[in-house]
Amino acid sequence: MMTPKQIGITIRELRKSQGLRQDQLAGAAGVGLRFLIELEAGKETAQLGKTLAVLNALGCKIELIGPGREEA
């Protein structure tokens, strides 16, 4: 299971690998800079919709796998 901290670290690494500053990614995702800073820091109460917008702006896809299902 991924923790909010791990998600934040992953987002930060992806942003940096794409050569984006925090303000650039925040603008591309339509979220505030403060939100992105807190998300990258692993804030546990980050809004899911905004988090998904950031991941989408980075070109990420999310896959949910239910119990008893095999990963593709």
ABEGO torsion letter per residue (X at the ends): XBBAAAAAAAAAAAAAAAGBBAAAAAAAAGBBAAAAAAAAAGBAABBAAAAAAAAAAAGBBBBBBBBGBBBX
